[in-house]
Amino acid sequence: MTRKQRRSVLILSGLGVIGLAVGLVLFALKDSIVFFYGPTDVAEKGIGPGTRFRLGGLVEEGSVVRGQGTRVRFKVTDTERSIPVVFEGVLPDLFREGQGVVAEGRLDASGTFVADSVLAKHDETYMPPEVAATLKKRGYWKGKDGKGNAAAKPVPETGS
């Protein structure tokens, strides 16, 4: 083998090893790359207690209960399933029922999501793209009602 051939084999071997390493890392992280899971995704994937992840969806109407101090209980829904959430801390100013939310934390043994942080939309029309996609998939969409208020409502089905 000439020097040029040995150098080419070495470079190609190195690139192959790097490609294999990147592939293995991406395979290992495939479930962690998701920005958040909706309540239905949590049930389907069988995420167990103690696993840290992000839970996203809408704050269910009538579910917000303020407790002692800064403790708040509410439910996050994707219109199919709901997961109860407990959060100890100051909620974002724009947090309210019917709005998109992403909470980070863990499930406890009873199936309640214990959140470390809660993120809410940042203006009147924003909804995280992943939440919007989930709602579209479930047949709901975040749109304007006749009064200019953002509201989740069913998308009419077409007769095709």
C-alpha positions in Angstrom: 0.0 0.0 0.0 1.2 3.4 -0.8 1.2 6.3 1.7 -1.8 7.9 -0.1 -3.8 4.7 0.2 -3.0 4.2 3.9 -4.0 7.8 4.6 -7.3 7.3 2.7 -8.0 4.1 4.6 -7.2 5.8 7.9 -9.5 8.8 7.1 -12.4 6.6 6.0 -12.0 4.4 9.1 -12.1 7.5 11.3 -15.2 8.8 9.6 -16.8 5.4 10.0 -16.1 5.3 13.7 -17.4 8.9 14.2 -20.5 8.1 12.2 -21.1 4.9 14.3 -20.7 6.9 17.5 -23.1 9.6 16.4 -25.6 6.9 15.4 -25.4 5.2 18.8 -25.8 8.5 20.7 -28.9 9.4 18.6 -30.4 5.9 19.1 -29.8 6.1 22.9 -31.4 9.6 23.1 -34.3 9.0 20.7 -37.0 9.2 23.5 -35.2 12.1 25.2 -35.1 14.4 22.1 -38.8 15.0 22.3 -39.6 18.5 23.6 -42.5 17.2 25.7 -45.0 14.4 26.0 -48.8 14.9 26.1 -51.0 13.0 28.5 -51.9 10.4 25.9 -48.2 10.0 25.0 -47.4 9.4 28.7 -50.0 6.6 28.9 -49.0 5.0 25.5 -45.2 5.1 26.2 -45.7 3.8 29.8 -43.5 6.4 31.4 -43.1 5.2 35.0 -42.8 7.1 38.3 -39.5 8.9 38.8 -38.7 9.4 35.1 -38.0 13.1 34.4 -39.7 14.6 31.4 -41.7 17.5 30.1 -45.5 17.4 30.1 -47.4 19.6 27.6 -51.0 20.4 26.8 -53.8 22.7 27.8 -54.7 23.6 31.4 -58.0 21.9 31.9 -61.0 24.3 32.5 -62.0 24.3 36.2 -59.1 22.3 37.4 -56.9 25.0 38.9 -56.9 24.8 42.7 -54.7 27.1 44.7 -53.4 25.6 48.0 -51.5 26.8 51.0 -48.8 29.3 50.1 -47.6 28.9 46.5 -48.9 25.3 46.0 -51.1 24.9 43.0 -52.9 21.8 41.6 -54.2 21.7 38.1 -54.7 19.2 35.2 -53.0 19.1 31.9 -55.1 17.7 29.0 -54.7 17.0 25.4 -58.5 16.6 25.1 -58.3 12.8 25.3 -56.6 12.3 28.7 -55.7 14.4 31.6 -52.8 14.2 34.1 -53.0 16.0 37.5 -50.1 18.3 38.2 -48.8 19.7 41.5 -46.5 22.7 41.4 -44.9 24.5 44.3 -43.8 28.0 43.3 -44.8 31.1 41.4 -46.7 30.5 38.2 -46.0 32.6 35.1 -48.3 35.7 34.9 -49.9 34.4 31.7 -50.9 31.0 33.2 -54.6 30.4 33.1 -57.2 27.7 32.3 -57.6 26.8 28.6 -54.1 27.9 27.7 -51.0 26.0 26.5 -48.5 25.0 29.1 -45.4 22.9 29.4 -44.4 21.6 32.9 -41.1 19.9 33.7 -40.8 17.3 36.5 -41.6 13.7 37.4 -44.6 11.4 37.9 -45.1 10.2 41.5 -46.3 6.7 42.4 -50.0 7.9 42.4 -49.7 9.2 38.8 -49.6 12.8 39.7 -47.0 14.9 37.9 -44.8 16.8 40.4 -43.6 19.9 38.4 -40.3 21.7 39.1 -41.1 24.4 36.6 -44.1 25.6 34.5 -43.9 27.5 31.3 -46.9 29.3 29.8 -47.4 31.0 26.5 -45.6 34.4 26.1 -48.3 36.5 24.4 -52.0 36.5 23.4 -51.7 34.2 20.3 -48.6 32.0 21.0 -48.9 28.3 21.6 -45.9 26.0 21.5 -45.8 24.4 18.1 -45.8 20.9 19.6 -48.9 21.6 21.6 -50.6 23.0 18.5 -49.7 19.9 16.5 -51.0 17.6 19.2 -54.3 19.5 19.4 -54.6 19.4 15.6 -54.0 15.6 15.7 -56.7 15.2 18.3 -59.2 17.3 16.4 -58.8 20.5 18.4 -57.1 23.7 17.4 -56.2 26.9 19.2 -58.1 29.7 17.4 -59.8 33.0 17.9 -63.4 33.1 19.0 -65.7 35.8 17.7 -64.6 38.2 20.6 -60.9 38.0 19.8 -60.2 35.7 22.7 -58.0 32.7 22.1 -59.9 29.4 22.8 -59.5 25.7 22.1 -62.4 24.6 20.0 -63.3 21.6 17.8 -62.2 21.7 14.2 -65.2 21.1 11.9 -65.0 17.9 9.9 -65.3 18.1 6.2 -67.6 15.7 4.4 -65.0 14.3 1.9 
